[in-house]
């Protein structure tokens, strides 16, 4: 086997594989720029401005590199850029593994926070393999079926006859012709590579602007009993303010609620703590395309429109083992949310309004804003709990101790329990848009 004949064909395969990998990797990231920024933040390794720059710009850069490799131009430059990016990805994965951060790679979309297993072995081995291919292509960029091959079709200089080569003049002339062709090829490569590098940078910068605009949350992000900053507030202001970040498909959140919800509700009613529930949606990919996390969060906010009391009852129903769908299974349909609203005690009129709110995804923007704010705050998993702005372990003992410590330093609690809304009072509140009095 002649290695010098095989090597360009091997390089061609490597070039096309890498090009396809980059384009594939960019697709879902381009589709949902805000989600990819959240994926980048989950690594907890970059400042906010850089996280946004990577989140908005990297997918555009990936497409550009992929296209250059597929068509076969600026191959060595694209291979070097590929190797640099794969190295960065590899370092990020190793660092996340060493720090025990629970996330999916996100290299091909669907990344970010996860409550599933976080074994990075396959991702690390994959990136090592891709890095090796990129280095191979950078060392041997000559390939077939490429624009570069077409442009270099006249670079070859036919050697003179052996008799002519034996003469000094013939040898000198041939050497001069070869050197002239090499110089022209180098100048052409320099011009093309520098021009394309500038074009790619400009495209990436434009892409950052376009993706940033697409990532903006549109629509109403504050409602009667919920805000993007504080979620749904349950209870009067107290010495202890407890922020709880949850996802309705998160099994760890189910365990947390099973252990704490009775105690926390009692503390709120006794004015020992004010609870603020942030209903995140980062596990949509775990419901077979059903978007259960987002839809359940929206449904809970629809319940909050009636009153914080009904929100909490609906919230507790969703966080029961018989109701929460398993990760990777189909999320529950809207009809189940309506059934749970009835179990929570909504009147017929309230259920009608609730059903419309659920079916139209009325609070989609608010769910997105709550999730985005959680990402900005550095929430890297659920459940995450803060007491008076300080992160505490999401365990019953830790949260109870933090509340007790805050109460010991704060004003004396002033309990005032608001009864659950009756058919008439809560119906009037829903009709007028006025909130039911808080506890």
SULDAVEN-V428797 format. One record per pair of residues at least 12 apart in sequence whose ideal C-beta (glycine too) atoms are under 6 Angstrom apart, sorted by the first residue. I is the first residue (numbers start at 1). J is the second residue. Records with the same first field share a line. If there is no record, write none. Layout:
I=J / J
This chain:
7=140
8=142 / 143 / 144
11=137 / 140 / 143
12=143 / 144 / 145
14=133 / 137
15=69 / 137 / 143
18=69 / 82
19=66 / 69 / 70
22=62 / 65 / 66
23=66
25=62 / 107 / 108
26=59 / 62 / 63
28=109
29=59 / 109
30=59
33=56 / 211 / 214 / 215
34=215
36=55
37=51 / 52 / 55
38=112 / 375
39=106 / 111 / 112
40=54 / 55
41=375
42=103 / 112 / 113 / 380
43=92 / 96
44=380
56=208 / 211 / 212
57=204 / 207 / 208
60=204 / 207
61=204
64=200 / 203
65=78 / 81
71=147
72=146 / 147 / 148
73=147 / 148
74=193 / 196
75=141 / 148
76=138 / 141
77=193
79=134 / 137 / 138
80=138
82=134
83=131 / 134 / 135
86=127 / 130 / 131 / 134
89=107 / 127
90=127
93=120 / 123 / 124
97=120
102=114 / 118 / 381
105=123
110=285
113=282 / 381
115=250 / 251 / 252
155=181 / 185
157=177 / 178 / 181
159=174
160=174
217=365 / 368 / 369
219=365
221=365 / 366 / 369
224=305 / 435
225=304 / 308 / 435
226=301 / 304
228=369 / 370 / 373
230=276
231=276 / 277 / 278 / 370
232=277 / 304 / 311
233=276
234=268 / 275 / 308 / 312
235=268 / 274 / 275 / 439
236=271 / 438
237=274
238=271 / 273 / 274
239=406 / 407 / 410
240=273 / 387 / 403 / 406 / 407
241=274 / 388
242=273 / 275 / 387
243=276 / 386
244=277 / 385
245=278 / 280 / 374 / 379 / 382 / 384
246=382 / 383
247=280 / 282 / 283 / 293 / 382
248=296 / 318
249=283 / 286 / 292 / 293
250=382
253=382 / 383
254=319 / 324
256=383 / 394
257=319
259=396
260=396
261=316
267=403
269=417 / 439
270=413 / 415
271=413 / 414 / 415
272=407 / 413
273=403
278=370 / 374
279=297 / 300
280=371 / 374
281=293 / 294 / 297 / 367 / 371
286=327 / 328
287=331
288=330
290=330 / 331
292=331
294=367
296=318
297=367
298=361 / 363 / 367
299=337 / 358
300=314 / 315
301=363 / 366
302=354 / 357 / 358
306=350 / 426 / 430
307=421 / 426 / 436
309=420
310=344
313=344
314=344
317=340 / 343
334=358 / 359
337=358
338=355
341=354
347=423 / 427
349=427
350=430
353=430
385=399
387=402
388=406
418=437 / 439
421=436
